[in-house]
């Protein structure tokens, strides 16, 4: 990771305006349209689309290089809070891992998204306002981008040229309205005789068509509908039914996966951070579930530990060579910064040329399972649940799904390789095997646990669902240095707004905090996170 960005990421000009000083540079990068390429057909209308598509799971080169931006935007916080990953570098152990919230890292998604991706969205909207087919895609891109922001911070500036922030509730209403508009515009496009084909797309796995984008829009609607189910059941029911009844359908097979392709210049930042920088390792929580379940996807996600001792490491308590071993959150050793005891633990297998998944049919089937559980559809809950698990196994090329779905295996205790004090008892007893006689709460835990395993490695969605439902039950941080602002048992609930807003834009900051309705720290719940699953 570039050292100058480790603790301070508030770059010059990180304002949340539609225009940025380096946007011309952004659009001259490889893969975007320079002026010479804008003279043919409709090329000018789509000149911002490449940077938008690469900016959702962010790895767009806007002039400061790649990969490190994603590391601060997501991997050093959200991915860890989701229970997926942990960095082995002890120099980072005293930051987010122990709830000593690093403002530079935690501000990064806000500042980079607004100065880059949202700026491109706003410019594209201004340019394409009268072109239905392009406006449809822009509205879908806006929802895909902005829901990640509101689900991490709460209130946001949503609309193009917004004069002030909106509450998270109103952000959700705006996103549902944008999805309505997108579907209507796609209807208008196809009924006008325009070919159902998109030539400038890098997100659809198999079919770059307006119809396929409509499927994604419906699937995003279902995701957001389920997200609000505990706080506004009526809204959730209406939106879920709308998603499931629309003529275009939702993502159903693995041909429908929405992912950022690496065939045209984009590279998956997780691959560089993990395999080149040695900084993406299995989290202890993921070890507990996947090892406990003897999950065939485990070796698809992580390489077994090579074993051995890093320099200055203590003696091993047991030989861990060949085992899948994770790193516990909050292991703060108070040691010299480069004492990396966990260096030879399990590393993520994701490579730089592995497409970055944004939404999978496995997730959608598990959303359908919860929708049915809540009475939003008449589908069979078990059938939807098992279909989701099967599609995840298929997606990753894992075998043994029938045995897995019949398994009564449970998560295992965590045993630290070096320190007995870091050992932890398993947090859950939930099994992969469906239990029709279980309570709705237990059924929900089973659904969400399998969704968490299926949507790997997309930590933004995994963390949102964990906060909404409390599932899966993750290990708590071993060390809490939040100064009392974050409850160890409740864990981090949101990311604070960028600290520089307090001094640079005090009126905006006040409006954001007022719309939040609580303290601007990591312990304040978001609107949809009510601490109870309501059926």
Residue, then its C-alpha position, 0 to 999 in steps of 0.5 A: x500500500x502506498x505509504x503516503x495514503x495510509x493514515x491520511x487520504x483526504x486529498x485536495x478537492x475532495x468536495x462533493x460537487x458535480x465538477x472536479x479539477x481532475x476530471x479531464x484527466x479522469x477521462x483521458x485514461x485508457x479505456x475512456x473516450x478522448x475527443x477524437x473518439x467522440x465523433x462517431x455515432x453516439x460515442x459522445x453519449x457514452x464517454x463517461x460510462x467506462x469510468x462509471x462502470x469501473x467506479x462501482x467496485x472502484x479501481x479506476x485510474x484517475x491519476x494516482x494509480x490503482x488498487x490502493x484506492x480500493x484498499x482504503x475504500x473497502x478492504x481495510x474496513x468494510x471487508x473486515x467488518x463483514x467478517x471476510x478478510x483481515x490484513x496480516x500487516x501488524x502496522x495496521x493492527x491498531x486502526x480499524x481492527x481495534x475500532x480506532x477508526x482511521x478517518x483517512x481510510x473510512x472517508x475514502x469511499x465518500x470522497x473518492x466516490x463523489x469526486x470520481x464516480x458520482x461526478x461522472x454520473x452527473x456529467x453523463x446525466x447532463x449529457x444524456x438527459x434526452x436520450x432514453x436508452x442512456x438515461x436508463x443505464x445511468x439511473x441503474x448505475x446511480x442506484x448501484x453506486x449510491x446504495x453502497x454509500x448510504x449503506x455505509x454512511x447513512x444520509x448522502x447527497x443523492x441527486x445531481x446538483x443536490x442542494x443538501x443531503x437526504x436522510x437514508x429513508x429518502x435516499x431509498x425512496x429516490x433509488x426506488x424511483x430511479x429504478x422505476x424510471x429505468x424500467x420505463x425508459x428501457x420499455x420506451x427504448x425497446x418499443x421504439x425499435x432500438x436494437x436490444x444490444x449494448x456495445x459499451x458494457x463491461x458488466x454483463x457476463x453473457x448478454x450486454x442488452x437493455x433487457x439484461x440491465x432491466x433484470x439487474x434493475x429488478x434484482x437491485x430493487x429486490x435487494x433494497x426491498x429486503x434491506x428495509x424489511x425490518x423498518x418499513x414492511x409495507x415499502x419492502x413488500x410493495x417493492x419486492x412484489x414489483x421486482x418479482x412480477x416485472x416482465x423482464x425478470x431477475x437474475x436467475x442463472x450464472x449466465x446472468x452474473x453482473x461483474x466488472x470484466x477484466x478483459x478491457x483494462x480493468x483489474x480486480x484490486x483485490x488481486x493486487x492487494x492480496x497476492x502482490x502486496x500480501x494483505x488480504x487474508x482469511x478472517x477468523x469468522x470465515x474460518x469458523x463457518x467454512x472449516x466447520x462446514x467442511x465447505x467445498x468452496x473454501x479452497x476456491x476462496x483461500x489457499x491453505x496456510x503454508x505454515x512456518x514462522x515470520x521473523x520475530x514470531x513466537x512459537x507455534x502452538x500446533x503445526x498449521x501447515x495445510x490448514x485453512x487459518x484466519x486472522x482474528x480481528x483486534x489482535x493488537x499486539x503492541x509490537x513493532x510495526x513489522x512483526x507479522x505473525x500471521x504472514x503464512x496464514x490463508x491468503x485470498x485466491x482472487x487474482x487481478x484478472x478475476x472479474x469483480x462480482x457486483x451481483x450474482x443469481x445466488x444472492x438473488x435466489x437467497x433474497x427470494x428465499x427471505x422474501x417468501x419467508x416474509x410473505x412477499x411471495x408464494x415461492x417455496x422458501x426451502x426451494x429458493x434457499x437451496x437453489x441459491x446455494x447450488x448456484x453458488x457452488x456452480x459459480x465457483x466450480x465446487x462439487x459436493x453440493x448435495x452432501x453439503x445441503x444435507x449436512x448437520x455440520x456446525x461452525x467450529x471454534x477458533x484456535x489461534x496458532x500463536x496465542x491462547x488468549x485469542x482463542x474463541x468459541x464458535x458464535x453460531x450452531x446453524x447448519x447448512x441443512x434446511x429445517x422446515x420446523x425451525x422458527x422464522x428467526x432460525x430460518x432467517x439465520x440459515x438464509x443469511x449465513x448462506x448468502x454471506x458465504x455465497x456473495x463472497x468476496x463482496x464485503x460491502x453487501x455482506x456487511x450491510x446484511x450482517x448489520x441489518x439481521x445480526x447474521x452471520x454471528x461473527x467473532x467480536x473484536x479482541x480489542x476495542x479502542x473506540x473510547x466507548x463510541x462503539x459497542x463491542x457486542x454490536x460491532x461497527x454500525x456505520x462509517x463516520x462522515x469525513x472529518x474535514x467536512x466539519x471545518x471545510x463545509x460546516x453547514x453541510x456537515x450539520x445537515x448530514x448529522x441532523x439527517x443521521x439523527x445520532x452521533x457521527x461515530x461508528x456506533x450509531x445505527x442506520x435507518x434500516x438497522x433496528x436491532x430486531x428482525x420483524x416478520 
